[in-house]
């Protein structure tokens, strides 16, 4: 017997996976637009908004 997913939108969204896919897409776009062969660590941090996240986490700890 073959089981088929019901028609009616029972899709499950994995929000963490979707966020990771979006970040990978951002890195791919940045890499394709870069003049150099590889993105520097600073460029990667900028694309991934590492400084903003650290600032937000630091503010939450205070």
N, C-alpha and C positions, 0 to 999 in steps of 0.2 A: 504494500500500500504506500503510495506517495502522499506526503503531507505538503500542503501548500499554505503559505501564509494567507490569512483571510484578507479580503479586500475591504478596507475601511480604516486604514491608517493606524495600525498598531505598532508603528515604528518607535523604537526606543532611541533617545538621543543621549550620547555620552558627552557631556559638556566638557570634560577634561580633554577627551580625544579631539573634539572640535576645536578647542583652543589651541592645542598643539599643532593641529593641521594649519590653522590660521597663522601661527608663528612661523612654521616652516615655509608657508607661502610668502610671508613677508621677507624671510631670508633669501628665498629664491629670487624674488623681485629685486632686492637690494644687490644681490650678487650679479644679476644680469645687467644691472645699470651701472655697476662699478667700473672704473677705469682700470684698476689693477686686476691681477689674476685671482687674488684671494681677498676676502674681506679681512681687515684687521680685527683684532679682538675688540678694539674700541668701537669700530663700525658695527660689529655684531651686537655689542652691548647697547648701542644707540638704537638699532633696529628693534631689539627685544625690550627696549625701555627699562633696562636694568636699574639705572639711576632713579627713575621715577618710582619703581617698585620698592627700592631700598629706602627712599625718602618716606614713602607711605608706611612701610613697616616700622621705620624708626620713629615716626610720629605716633604710631599706635602704641608703642612701648612706653612712651613718656607719660 
